Amino acid sequence: MTAVVNDATEKMDLRAELIVRIGGYMTAHSIGVAAELGIADLIKDGVRGSDELAAESGTHEPSLRRLLRTLTAVGLTTEPEPGRFALTDVGAQLRSDSPDSLRAFSRMFCHPILLRAWQGLGHSVTTGERAFDHVYGTDFYSYVAEQGDANRLFNEAMSEESRIAAGQLAAGHDFSEAKKVIDLGGGDGTLLAAILSGRPQLRGVVFDSASGVAEAPATLEKAGVADRCEVRAGDFFQDIPMDGDLYIIKSVFQDWNDEDSLALLRSCRSQMPDSATLLIVGSVLPETASTDQPIMFFTDLNMLVNTGGRERTEAEFRAMLEETGFTVRSVRLGAAGPLSIIEAAPAAAGR
């Protein structure tokens, strides 16, 4: 009898695990709505009643309470007494005033634009094509660039995502031999601002598309490095700044398929000085999947759906770099927060 009960309990636990995973989209919607409403900003460091939060957010109190209880169930809030809620350390990242804020990131990745594209995952898996193009009739970056509010939100989300890795890279890499750093695909300049801060000998260039660098001047000005950093708009598949001695490409290759990634590396190899160094900062997949680091596998699938890109293993990065005329000097896994750093050089200089 005990064996039967234990077997039934195990089956129920396994069933519950699967159902929780099936309900992942419900978690995402719950977080997205909470982020959009600014609930974490209203709770802040205290314990607030759902009636107070509803009045301040302009929401229906019984329904907001149900949302907050669900957020408690997934670990973003606690309910120390009935109807009163506080933030957990995880939930506190939804505060817009937190230095570790992921509020914009949460809003962007729970945005209807991305959620609708993800409904086309089956199309991507079946055909290998980008679901985003299938759903919207154009590519992700062209579409978002034309959506004013969404484009600003996307840039802010990427800035938030970069913050931890930027700090880790700025603190953990030796920049003593560099004079001019070129950040290819540098977006709003968060990474380069972190690198230049406290290093008065360094100069830099943030290079990205016109929409990508739109917020960069403000970021650099706020960091106090605008006088040492240029902002240039362009297409890194065609022309890149040729006057750097250290080139950084962070979280870019994941956006592109192998053909485009090779084209980008060839563009770099043909235009960067032979004496320069290339740093690739991004996720490096293990050779076999496990439950240890699910985020990079989510990212890999997100690239399949939205951009047609992919995450890669160390062996795949090494093969691409060798094919395009680079020599890998080192691979430091997890050296930039959750991201890794691959250091390479033009082959002649890497010998």
C-alpha positions as CSV (number, residue, x, y, z in Angstrom):
1,M,0.0,0.0,0.0
2,T,2.8,2.4,0.9
3,A,4.5,1.7,-2.4
4,V,1.3,2.5,-4.3
5,V,0.9,5.8,-2.4
6,N,4.6,6.8,-3.0
7,D,4.2,6.0,-6.7
8,A,1.0,8.1,-6.9
9,T,2.7,11.0,-5.0
10,E,5.7,10.9,-7.4
11,K,3.4,10.9,-10.4
12,M,1.5,13.9,-9.0
13,D,4.8,15.7,-8.4
14,L,5.9,15.0,-11.9
15,R,2.5,16.1,-13.3
16,A,2.8,19.4,-11.3
17,E,6.3,20.1,-12.6
18,L,5.1,19.8,-16.2
19,I,2.0,21.9,-15.6
20,V,4.1,24.7,-14.0
21,R,6.3,24.7,-17.2
22,I,3.2,24.7,-19.4
23,G,2.0,27.7,-17.5
24,G,5.3,29.6,-18.2
25,Y,3.4,32.0,-20.5
26,M,1.1,32.8,-17.7
27,T,4.1,33.7,-15.5
28,A,5.5,35.9,-18.3
29,H,2.2,37.7,-18.7
30,S,1.9,38.2,-15.0
31,I,5.4,39.7,-14.8
32,G,4.8,41.8,-17.8
33,V,1.6,43.4,-16.4
34,A,3.2,44.0,-13.0
35,A,6.2,45.7,-14.8
36,E,3.9,47.8,-17.0
37,L,1.8,49.0,-14.0
38,G,5.0,49.7,-12.0
39,I,3.7,47.6,-9.0
40,A,7.3,47.1,-7.7
41,D,7.8,50.9,-7.6
42,L,4.7,51.2,-5.5
43,I,5.6,48.5,-3.1
44,K,9.3,49.6,-2.8
45,D,10.9,48.5,0.5
46,G,7.7,48.1,2.5
47,V,4.7,45.9,2.9
48,R,1.6,47.3,1.0
49,G,-2.0,46.3,0.9
50,S,-3.6,45.3,-2.3
51,D,-6.2,48.0,-1.7
52,E,-3.5,50.7,-1.5
53,L,-1.7,49.4,-4.6
54,A,-5.0,49.2,-6.6
55,A,-5.8,52.8,-5.7
56,E,-2.4,54.0,-6.7
57,S,-2.2,51.9,-9.9
58,G,-5.7,52.5,-11.1
59,T,-6.6,48.8,-11.1
60,H,-9.4,46.6,-9.9
61,E,-8.4,45.5,-6.3
62,P,-9.8,42.0,-6.3
63,S,-8.1,41.3,-9.6
64,L,-4.8,42.9,-8.6
65,R,-4.8,40.9,-5.4
66,R,-5.1,37.7,-7.5
67,L,-2.1,38.9,-9.7
68,L,0.0,39.6,-6.6
69,R,-0.8,36.2,-5.1
70,T,0.3,34.5,-8.4
71,L,3.5,36.6,-8.3
72,T,4.0,35.3,-4.7
73,A,3.5,31.7,-6.0
74,V,6.4,32.2,-8.5
75,G,8.7,34.0,-6.0
76,L,8.5,37.7,-6.9
77,T,6.4,38.8,-3.9
78,T,5.6,37.5,-0.5
79,E,2.2,37.8,1.3
80,P,3.2,38.0,5.0
81,E,-0.4,38.6,6.0
82,P,-3.6,38.3,4.0
83,G,-3.9,41.0,1.3
84,R,-0.5,42.6,2.1
85,F,2.5,42.1,-0.1
86,A,6.3,42.7,-0.2
87,L,9.0,42.2,-2.8
88,T,11.5,39.4,-2.8
89,D,15.0,40.0,-4.0
90,V,14.0,38.6,-7.4
91,G,10.9,40.9,-7.6
92,A,12.9,43.9,-6.5
93,Q,14.5,43.8,-10.0
94,L,11.2,45.1,-11.3
95,R,11.8,48.4,-9.5
96,S,12.7,51.1,-12.0
97,D,15.0,52.8,-9.5
98,S,17.1,49.7,-8.8
99,P,20.7,49.7,-10.2
100,D,19.9,46.1,-11.1
101,S,16.5,46.9,-12.7
102,L,15.1,44.6,-15.3
103,R,11.8,46.4,-15.6
104,A,12.3,47.5,-19.2
105,F,13.7,44.1,-20.0
106,S,10.6,42.4,-18.5
107,R,8.3,44.8,-20.4
108,M,10.0,44.2,-23.7
109,F,10.2,40.4,-23.5
110,C,6.5,40.3,-22.4
111,H,5.5,42.8,-25.1
112,P,2.8,41.8,-27.5
113,I,5.2,42.2,-30.4
114,L,7.4,39.4,-29.1
115,L,4.6,37.3,-27.7
116,R,2.9,37.3,-31.0
117,A,6.1,36.3,-32.8
118,W,6.6,33.4,-30.4
119,Q,3.2,32.0,-31.4
120,G,5.0,31.2,-34.7
121,L,7.6,29.0,-33.0
122,G,6.1,25.9,-34.7
123,H,6.7,27.6,-38.1
124,S,10.3,28.2,-37.2
125,V,10.9,24.6,-36.0
126,T,9.2,23.2,-39.0
127,T,10.8,25.3,-41.7
128,G,13.9,26.8,-40.0
129,E,12.6,30.3,-41.0
130,R,12.2,33.3,-38.7
131,A,8.7,33.3,-37.2
132,F,8.9,37.0,-36.8
133,D,9.1,37.6,-40.6
134,H,6.3,35.1,-41.1
135,V,4.0,36.9,-38.7
136,Y,4.9,40.5,-39.4
137,G,6.1,40.4,-43.1
138,T,9.4,42.0,-42.3
139,D,12.4,41.4,-40.1
140,F,12.6,42.2,-36.4
141,Y,15.0,45.1,-36.4
142,S,13.3,46.9,-39.3
143,Y,9.9,46.5,-37.7
144,V,11.0,47.6,-34.2
145,A,13.0,50.6,-35.6
146,E,9.7,52.0,-36.9
147,Q,7.8,51.6,-33.6
148,G,8.8,54.6,-31.6
149,D,7.9,53.5,-28.1
150,A,8.8,49.9,-28.7
151,N,12.2,50.9,-30.2
152,R,13.0,53.0,-27.1
153,L,11.8,50.2,-24.8
154,F,14.0,47.7,-26.7
155,N,17.1,49.9,-26.4
156,E,16.4,50.4,-22.7
157,A,15.9,46.7,-22.2
158,M,19.2,45.9,-23.9
159,S,20.9,48.5,-21.7
160,E,19.6,46.8,-18.6
161,E,20.7,43.4,-19.9
162,S,24.2,44.8,-20.6
163,R,24.7,46.4,-17.2
164,I,26.0,43.5,-15.2
165,A,28.1,42.1,-18.0
166,A,29.5,45.5,-18.7
167,G,30.6,46.0,-15.1
168,Q,32.2,42.5,-15.0
169,L,34.0,43.1,-18.3
170,A,35.2,46.5,-17.3
171,A,36.5,45.3,-14.0
172,G,37.9,41.9,-15.1
173,H,39.6,42.6,-18.4
174,D,43.1,44.2,-18.7
175,F,42.7,47.4,-20.8
176,S,46.2,48.7,-20.0
177,E,47.5,48.2,-23.5
178,A,44.5,49.7,-25.3
179,K,44.3,53.2,-26.5
180,K,41.0,53.2,-28.5
181,V,38.2,50.8,-28.0
182,I,35.6,50.2,-30.7
183,D,32.3,48.7,-29.6
184,L,30.6,47.2,-32.6
185,G,26.9,47.0,-32.2
186,G,27.3,49.0,-29.0
187,G,23.7,50.3,-28.8
188,D,23.3,53.0,-26.2
189,G,26.9,52.9,-25.1
190,T,26.3,51.2,-21.7
191,L,29.2,48.8,-22.2
192,L,31.7,51.4,-23.4
193,A,30.7,53.9,-20.8
194,A,31.6,51.3,-18.1
195,I,34.9,50.6,-19.7
196,L,36.0,54.2,-20.2
197,S,35.0,55.3,-16.7
198,G,38.0,55.4,-14.5
199,R,40.4,55.0,-17.4
200,P,41.3,58.5,-18.6
201,Q,43.8,57.1,-21.1
202,L,41.2,55.3,-23.1
203,R,39.1,56.7,-26.0
204,G,36.3,54.9,-27.7
205,V,33.7,54.7,-30.4
206,V,30.2,53.4,-30.1
207,F,29.2,52.0,-33.5
208,D,25.7,50.7,-34.4
209,S,22.8,51.5,-36.6
210,A,21.2,54.9,-36.5
211,S,18.3,53.7,-34.3
212,G,20.7,51.6,-32.2
213,V,22.9,54.5,-31.2
214,A,20.0,57.0,-30.7
215,E,20.4,57.0,-26.9
216,A,24.2,56.7,-26.8
217,P,25.0,60.4,-26.5
218,A,22.9,60.7,-23.3
219,T,24.4,57.6,-21.8
220,L,28.0,58.7,-22.4
221,E,27.2,62.2,-21.2
222,K,25.7,60.9,-18.0
223,A,28.8,58.7,-17.4
224,G,31.1,61.7,-17.9
225,V,32.9,60.1,-20.9
226,A,31.3,61.9,-23.8
227,D,34.4,63.9,-24.5
228,R,36.4,60.7,-25.0
229,C,33.9,58.7,-27.0
230,E,32.5,59.2,-30.5
231,V,29.1,57.9,-31.6
232,R,29.0,56.7,-35.2
233,A,26.1,55.2,-37.1
234,G,26.7,52.7,-39.8
235,D,26.5,49.1,-41.1
236,F,29.2,46.8,-39.6
237,F,28.8,44.4,-42.5
238,Q,30.1,47.1,-44.8
239,D,32.3,49.6,-43.0
240,I,33.7,49.7,-39.5
241,P,36.0,52.2,-37.8
242,M,39.5,51.3,-38.8
243,D,41.4,53.3,-36.1
244,G,40.9,51.1,-33.0
245,D,43.3,48.7,-31.3
246,L,40.6,46.8,-29.3
247,Y,37.3,45.8,-30.9
248,I,34.5,44.5,-28.8
249,I,31.4,42.6,-30.2
250,K,29.0,41.9,-27.4
251,S,25.8,39.9,-27.7
252,V,25.7,40.4,-31.5
253,F,26.6,37.0,-33.1
254,Q,23.5,35.5,-31.5
255,D,21.4,37.7,-33.7
256,W,22.8,36.3,-36.9
257,N,23.0,33.0,-38.8
258,D,26.3,31.4,-39.7
259,E,26.5,33.1,-43.1
260,D,26.0,36.6,-41.7
261,S,28.2,35.9,-38.7
262,L,31.1,34.9,-41.1
263,A,30.4,38.0,-43.1
264,L,30.7,40.2,-40.0
265,L,34.0,38.6,-39.0
266,R,35.4,39.0,-42.5
267,S,34.4,42.7,-42.4
268,C,36.3,43.0,-39.1
269,R,39.3,41.1,-40.4
270,S,39.6,43.2,-43.6
271,Q,39.3,46.5,-41.9
272,M,40.8,46.3,-38.4
273,P,44.5,46.8,-38.0
274,D,46.7,43.7,-37.9
275,S,47.9,44.7,-34.4
276,A,44.3,45.0,-33.0
277,T,42.6,42.6,-30.7
278,L,39.0,41.3,-31.0
279,L,36.9,40.5,-27.9
280,I,33.7,38.5,-28.5
281,V,31.4,38.8,-25.4
282,G,28.4,36.5,-25.3
283,S,27.0,33.1,-24.3
284,V,29.0,30.0,-25.1
285,L,26.8,26.9,-25.2
286,P,28.1,23.7,-23.6
287,E,28.5,20.8,-26.0
288,T,25.5,19.0,-24.5
289,A,22.4,20.6,-22.9
290,S,21.5,20.3,-19.2
291,T,19.3,22.1,-16.7
292,D,22.3,24.1,-15.3
293,Q,22.0,27.2,-17.6
294,P,18.5,27.3,-19.1
295,I,18.7,31.1,-20.0
296,M,21.1,30.6,-22.9
297,F,18.9,27.9,-24.4
298,F,15.9,30.2,-24.1
299,T,18.0,32.9,-25.8
300,D,18.9,30.4,-28.6
301,L,15.3,29.6,-29.2
302,N,14.4,33.3,-29.1
303,M,16.9,34.0,-31.8
304,L,15.4,31.3,-33.9
305,V,12.0,32.9,-33.6
306,N,12.9,36.6,-34.0
307,T,16.2,37.1,-35.7
308,G,17.2,33.9,-37.4
309,G,20.4,33.8,-35.3
310,R,21.7,31.3,-32.8
311,E,23.9,30.7,-29.8
312,R,27.1,28.7,-30.4
313,T,29.5,26.4,-28.7
314,E,33.2,27.2,-28.1
315,A,34.1,24.8,-31.0
316,E,31.7,26.6,-33.3
317,F,33.2,30.0,-32.4
318,R,36.7,28.7,-32.9
319,A,35.8,27.3,-36.3
320,M,34.2,30.6,-37.5
321,L,37.2,32.7,-36.3
322,E,39.7,30.4,-37.9
323,E,37.8,30.4,-41.2
324,T,37.8,34.2,-41.3
325,G,41.5,34.7,-40.5
326,F,41.6,35.0,-36.7
327,T,43.6,33.2,-34.0
328,V,41.9,32.5,-30.7
329,R,44.1,33.6,-27.8
330,S,41.8,32.6,-24.9
331,V,38.3,31.6,-23.9
332,R,37.1,32.6,-20.5
333,L,33.8,31.0,-19.7
334,G,31.5,33.1,-17.4
335,A,34.1,35.9,-17.2
336,A,31.5,38.7,-17.8
337,G,28.7,37.9,-15.5
338,P,26.6,35.3,-17.2
339,L,28.6,35.8,-20.5
340,S,31.9,34.5,-21.7
341,I,34.9,36.3,-23.3
342,I,36.7,35.0,-26.4
343,E,39.9,36.9,-27.2
344,A,41.1,36.7,-30.7
345,A,43.6,38.4,-33.0
346,P,44.2,38.6,-36.8
347,A,46.0,35.4,-37.6
348,A,49.3,37.0,-38.5
349,A,49.3,38.9,-35.2
350,G,48.1,35.9,-33.2
351,R,51.1,33.7,-34.1
